[in-house]
Amino acid sequence: MSGVWMGVLVWAVVMVVVYLLWLGSDLAKADEREHWDDE
């Protein structure tokens, strides 16, 4: 049973990391657009 929980925990962590990376890149693109608009 502990093996199943470890699998679920690892999957959850991977999903969070991927989401944060995607969110970070999306915010970075938005910031670039704002900077271009300011200029």
VEXDO-586111 format. One record per atom (N, C-alpha, C): x, y, z; atom name; residue number from 0; residue in one letter. Coordinates in Angstrom, 3 decimals, always signed. Example, Ala and Ser with C-alpha at 12.3 -4.5 7.8 and 13.67 -1.06 7.14 Angstrom:
((+13.190 -5.690 +7.800) N 0 A);
((+12.300 -4.500 +7.800) CA 0 A);
((+13.200 -3.300 +7.800) C 0 A);
((+12.850 -2.250 +7.080) N 1 S);
((+13.670 -1.060 +7.140) CA 1 S);
((+12.900 +0.030 +7.870) C 1 S);
END
This chain:
((+0.837 -1.205 +0.000) N 0 M);
((+0.000 +0.000 +0.000) CA 0 M);
((+0.873 +1.258 +0.000) C 0 M);
((+1.993 +1.209 +0.700) N 1 S);
((+2.881 +2.376 +0.748) CA 1 S);
((+3.417 +2.686 -0.649) C 1 S);
((+3.609 +1.645 -1.454) N 2 G);
((+4.114 +1.848 -2.816) CA 2 G);
((+3.117 +2.654 -3.642) C 2 G);
((+1.832 +2.365 -3.456) N 3 V);
((+0.789 +3.092 -4.190) CA 3 V);
((+0.795 +4.562 -3.789) C 3 V);
((+0.897 +4.808 -2.482) N 4 W);
((+0.903 +6.194 -1.991) CA 4 W);
((+2.118 +6.943 -2.523) C 4 W);
((+3.265 +6.252 -2.591) N 5 M);
((+4.476 +6.894 -3.122) CA 5 M);
((+4.263 +7.267 -4.585) C 5 M);
((+3.620 +6.378 -5.331) N 6 G);
((+3.346 +6.652 -6.746) CA 6 G);
((+2.438 +7.864 -6.907) C 6 G);
((+1.390 +7.901 -6.073) N 7 V);
((+0.452 +9.034 -6.136) CA 7 V);
((+1.157 +10.327 -5.751) C 7 V);
((+1.996 +10.264 -4.727) N 8 L);
((+2.709 +11.457 -4.257) CA 8 L);
((+3.660 +11.964 -5.345) C 8 L);
((+4.408 +11.056 -5.961) N 9 V);
((+5.347 +11.441 -7.024) CA 9 V);
((+4.587 +12.060 -8.193) C 9 V);
((+3.446 +11.451 -8.581) N 10 W);
((+2.650 +11.966 -9.695) CA 10 W);
((+2.131 +13.361 -9.383) C 10 W);
((+1.679 +13.562 -8.140) N 11 A);
((+1.157 +14.866 -7.737) CA 11 A);
((+2.253 +15.924 -7.789) C 11 A);
((+3.437 +15.574 -7.300) N 12 V);
((+4.556 +16.526 -7.298) CA 12 V);
((+4.935 +16.889 -8.730) C 12 V);
((+4.983 +15.898 -9.609) N 13 V);
((+5.341 +16.150 -11.016) CA 13 V);
((+4.319 +17.088 -11.650) C 13 V);
((+3.028 +16.847 -11.392) N 14 M);
((+1.982 +17.692 -11.965) CA 14 M);
((+2.107 +19.127 -11.472) C 14 M);
((+2.414 +19.302 -10.184) N 15 V);
((+2.569 +20.646 -9.615) CA 15 V);
((+3.759 +21.353 -10.249) C 15 V);
((+4.870 +20.644 -10.402) N 16 V);
((+6.076 +21.247 -10.990) CA 16 V);
((+5.810 +21.659 -12.431) C 16 V);
((+5.163 +20.772 -13.195) N 17 V);
((+4.850 +21.085 -14.596) CA 17 V);
((+3.920 +22.298 -14.670) C 17 V);
((+2.923 +22.337 -13.774) N 18 Y);
((+1.976 +23.451 -13.765) CA 18 Y);
((+2.678 +24.764 -13.432) C 18 Y);
((+3.580 +24.723 -12.450) N 19 L);
((+4.306 +25.930 -12.052) CA 19 L);
((+5.211 +26.402 -13.196) C 19 L);
((+5.855 +25.456 -13.870) N 20 L);
((+6.738 +25.819 -14.983) CA 20 L);
((+5.914 +26.445 -16.108) C 20 L);
((+4.735 +25.850 -16.403) N 21 W);
((+3.875 +26.383 -17.458) CA 21 W);
((+3.357 +27.763 -17.068) C 21 W);
((+2.945 +27.894 -15.795) N 22 L);
((+2.433 +29.176 -15.311) CA 22 L);
((+3.536 +30.229 -15.361) C 22 L);
((+4.746 +29.856 -14.963) N 23 G);
((+5.875 +30.783 -14.972) CA 23 G);
((+6.187 +31.263 -16.383) C 23 G);
((+6.190 +30.329 -17.343) N 24 S);
((+6.503 +30.717 -18.717) CA 24 S);
((+5.384 +31.583 -19.281) C 24 S);
((+4.145 +31.293 -18.890) N 25 D);
((+3.007 +32.073 -19.364) CA 25 D);
((+3.080 +33.489 -18.804) C 25 D);
((+3.433 +33.622 -17.532) N 26 L);
((+3.557 +34.948 -16.913) CA 26 L);
((+4.719 +35.715 -17.545) C 26 L);
((+5.797 +35.012 -17.857) N 27 A);
((+6.966 +35.653 -18.459) CA 27 A);
((+6.572 +36.237 -19.816) C 27 A);
((+5.786 +35.480 -20.585) N 28 K);
((+5.348 +35.970 -21.892) CA 28 K);
((+4.455 +37.202 -21.713) C 28 K);
((+3.576 +37.165 -20.714) N 29 A);
((+2.672 +38.290 -20.459) CA 29 A);
((+3.485 +39.524 -20.071) C 29 A);
((+4.517 +39.339 -19.240) N 30 D);
((+5.356 +40.465 -18.826) CA 30 D);
((+6.058 +41.075 -20.037) C 30 D);
((+6.533 +40.216 -20.941) N 31 E);
((+7.224 +40.724 -22.137) CA 31 E);
((+6.262 +41.562 -22.967) C 31 E);
((+5.021 +41.108 -23.106) N 32 R);
((+4.039 +41.848 -23.888) CA 32 R);
((+3.779 +43.209 -23.241) C 32 R);
((+3.670 +43.234 -21.923) N 33 E);
((+3.417 +44.495 -21.224) CA 33 E);
((+4.569 +45.463 -21.431) C 33 E);
((+5.803 +44.945 -21.351) N 34 H);
((+6.971 +45.807 -21.539) CA 34 H);
((+6.974 +46.388 -22.955) C 34 H);
((+6.631 +45.563 -23.928) N 35 W);
((+6.612 +46.046 -25.309) CA 35 W);
((+5.542 +47.125 -25.468) C 35 W);
((+4.399 +46.912 -24.800) N 36 D);
((+3.319 +47.893 -24.895) CA 36 D);
((+3.743 +49.218 -24.264) C 36 D);
((+4.485 +49.150 -23.164) N 37 D);
((+4.929 +50.372 -22.487) CA 37 D);
((+5.838 +51.179 -23.411) C 37 D);
((+6.690 +50.495 -24.151) N 38 E);
((+7.609 +51.200 -25.052) CA 38 E);
((+6.842 +51.674 -26.279) C 38 E);
END
